[in-house]
Amino acid sequence: MQVQPEAGRPHRHRRLVVERQDRTQVDDPGHHTGGRHRTPAGDPGTARLRHDVDQAFAHASTIVRPPPPNNAEDRTAALATGNRSEAGAATARAAGHARATGDGRAPTLPNRGRDDRRWGRLVELRDIEIFLTLTEELHFGRTAERLHVSQSRVSQSIKQQERRIGGGLFERTSRAVRLTPLGERLRDRLRAGYGEILAGIEEATATARGQTGTLTVGTMATHYQSIEAILDLFRQRHPQSELRLREILPIDPLGPLRSGAVDIGILWLPVREPDLTVGPVVHREELVLAVAAGHPLAERGRAELEDLGDHPVVYPEGPIPDYIWEAHTPSTTPTGRPVRRGLGILTLEEAFRAIAGGSIVSPVGSDVASTRQRDDIVFLPITDAPVMRYAPVWRTSGNTPLVRAFVQAAAEAAR
């Protein structure tokens, strides 16, 4: 800032002509928002967007800026009336405008008064947010409620922006709030840039936390609909991440995890493996008994676990641990009778073909029954069967930020 005494007056009575460099750029948004929108330093893309927002405010200011005073005419009129003091003042004013702007235009905005020092400060992102929210709500009370601030804070911010620009952004009456043409133009210039700034901040934050990249989730083929809410919440929170789904076969639920084919699997419990971590329960499923349409049990319309001791069951020909399969198909009945193994299978379709033949039965999850309706198979409720519980499972060594973010989303979606 340079301070120069106005010519033509004694030094102690001279008015001060203030020259300052106009600074309009976006302030550190964390100043009044607790760091919620802190812009990453050194990002050229963000710097460009900040510049665009600054230009929008500058553009709005030029729309209402009054023309520069005609100091030449003032000087001529003063000389004609013999007022040499006023003529000298007009000359000084013209020189001051020329030095400040290079084109004779006034460098400062009107109606600043005592707030003149404030406009040397930086434009805050929070004030832009208040302005844009008010353009949507057109109601000061609803805007304050939406942004969790006081109504006076909204009014103060809008008044400061209007003083800074030099024109009204809203028309206020006792019944309505409307945008002025100037407000509409400012809204259109700011909206896209503000959205891009927030998107850039969110992307940079996600990258810093390691919450970007690809996450592969494995689940049984019949459970995609059951975990849809989990997937939707994760995608909503982490749009920069890519979510891939892969099918896990019941005969080998742990293999894809250990091989790295999936990062996290939604598996039925229990899972007790030293190299795997188990998250919270996110889904529950009842067991039903699949029998052929002409099977004697089909006529009863229901089954009990004790019935498994009278009929052979399918068993998986794969590396699934016995204790995990035990939760699905027990090896003994409640009274201790052994459950005979009938036919080994690799896929669900193989199991259904064997069951439809009439000599084999098998417990299956209710999700399977609802998605695999067949004319040759009947699904009977098992009155005393335990409820299957499912939880996210992942490699303990692969506990990445993205995995933790998915587990958090899964826990919250399951509440």
KAFENSUL-V125729 format. One record per helix or strand of 3 or more residues. SS is the DSSP state (~ for helix, > for strand). FROM is the first residue (numbers start at 0). TO is the last residue. If there is no record, write none. Layout:
ss->SS from->FROM to->TO
ss->SS from->FROM to->TO
//
This chain:
ss->> from->1 to->4
ss->~ from->10 to->12
ss->> from->15 to->18
ss->~ from->29 to->32
ss->~ from->43 to->63
ss->~ from->70 to->79
ss->~ from->83 to->100
ss->~ from->112 to->119
ss->~ from->124 to->136
ss->~ from->139 to->146
ss->~ from->150 to->164
ss->> from->169 to->171
ss->> from->176 to->178
ss->~ from->180 to->207
ss->> from->212 to->218
ss->~ from->220 to->222
ss->~ from->227 to->236
ss->> from->240 to->246
ss->~ from->249 to->251
ss->~ from->254 to->258
ss->> from->263 to->267
ss->> from->275 to->284
ss->> from->286 to->291
ss->~ from->295 to->299
ss->~ from->304 to->309
ss->> from->312 to->315
ss->~ from->321 to->327
ss->> from->340 to->344
ss->~ from->347 to->355
ss->> from->360 to->364
ss->~ from->365 to->370
ss->> from->376 to->381
ss->> from->387 to->394
ss->~ from->395 to->397
ss->~ from->400 to->412
//
